[in-house]
Each structure stands twice: as structure tokens, then as C-alpha cells.
Amino acid sequence: MAERPVKIAAGNVDVFYGDKHAINQLSISIPDRAVSAFIGPSGCGKSTFLRSLNRMNDTIPSCRVTGSIVIDGENIYDSKLDVVQLRARVGMVFQKPNPFPKAIYENVAYGPRIHGMARSKAELDVIVENSLRKAGLWEEVKDRLTHSGTSLSGGQQQRLCIARAIAVNPEVILMDEPCSALDPIATARIEELIDELRQNYCIVIVTHSMQQAARVSQLTAFFHLGTLVEYGDTDEMFTAPQEKRTQDYITGRFG
């Protein structure tokens, strides 16, 4: 773990929804260019914490976050921080594919266009093609870029959403159970893609599947009842966990 520089450092993070204490004093250092998987039973706080990494929780009026979350030395909860810029740097891929009801091309071009990343149509074309290539979708859609993104299969739609996220040059990609709505073949394709993308991005994935965590991640964090129980090397976590609660969850004694 030591050889990878830290990308995200969270210190004593608490998250509240009204009176509900969803995350309790969570501290974690997440390295760059690696996949960190968050596992744990439903309602344990893994998605809540994931959403706090790009301030998606801001959209929930009752939500309050305390503590510090620092990305590359910058506290993302600083009141002066531009949240729109933050969400370009920290992309998000959701559980259910959610392409815009627009052309495939426009789905990918939307972010670069609003962020002023292309000076011409030709530059935008290059960004769109490169993003679709990185998402492993270019060969399948290059002849139908004007077709609606919603006309694609579920697995293709999810890859389109990944292309849309990487089109704005993010540094971090958050994935909230990105394969839970997909069939096994589409899931395998997304997992291969995650493995390719980790060469260039810090990736954090929430998954309900321990098998998926074991396949795609280098590091795994186990959450239980709003606390981070254990975080470390994935292979070690699954073969020799430090904590009894982790052991019980992995061996199916609870969950």
C-alpha cells in the first residue's frame, strides 16, 4: 500500500441525516491509481460515505457532514470550493445506468462543452472518441453516435455513463454498485474496464458482492453500522482479516 500516493484523506468524518447518525468518526486514506472497494451489509454507510466524497449529499436538505475530506491537499468541504468543479474532478457512476435522453455523442460531449474544454467541434470529436474508447464502447457505437443513449443495452448504457464521467478528465471515479442492474456478461465487461481504468484514476467502488470486491479491487474497506471496521489489502482482508466482525461477514455469519 505504501508505494501508492494518497489521493483522498478523510479524518473523523461524521454524517447525519437529521437525527440519524449514518457515519461515525470515519478516517481513511485512499491511494491513487488503485481500486478501493467498500463492502458491508445494507445500510452500513458505504454509499453514504461514497456520496460524501463528491458532496452528492449536499442535495439532501437534512444531511450534515463534519470532519475533513481532503483530495490532493484541498478540503472539499471548504465553503469557498466550487462544487461544480469538484464534481468534474470526482466523477460518479450510479447503480442504475442513467444516460441523458440525448444522442450518444451528446451524452459524452455535454460535460466537456459546459466546462469549456473544447475550442472547436473537431476538439470535441476527439474528446468524445477518446472517452468512448477508454470506456470500451467506441467500436460498438461509432456508426450510431446520433442514436439516443437510451437505445443501448443496459451494459452499454453503463459504459456510456463511464465515458460521460471520464470525458471531463476526472481524477477520481466513484461507482455505486455499478453492476447490480446488469447481467453476468455485462458485469464482466465493466469489471475488465475498471481494471483498465485504474492505471490512470483513483477508483472507489461500493459493491454488495464480495466476489466482485475480490476480483476488481486492490484494497477493501469493510463497513458495519456506520463505522469503518477495517481497510487494507484485498487479498489479506479475504484470507486473514484483522477483525472478528470482518471475518464473520466474509464467512457469511451475518450480513
Secondary structure, DSSP 8 states (H G I E B T S, - for coil): -TTS-EEEEEEEEEEEETTEEEEEEEEEEEESSSEEEEE-STTSSHHHHHHHTTTGGGGSTTEEEEEEEEETTEETT-TTS-HHHHHHHEEEE-SS----SSBHHHHHHHHHHHTT--SSHHHHHHHHHHHHHHTT-HHHHTT-TTSBGGGS-HHHHHHHHHHHHHTT--SEEEEESTTTTS-HHHHHHHHHHHHHHTTTSEEEEE-S-HHHHHHH-SEEEEEETTEEEEEEEHHHHHHS-SSHHHHHHHTTS--
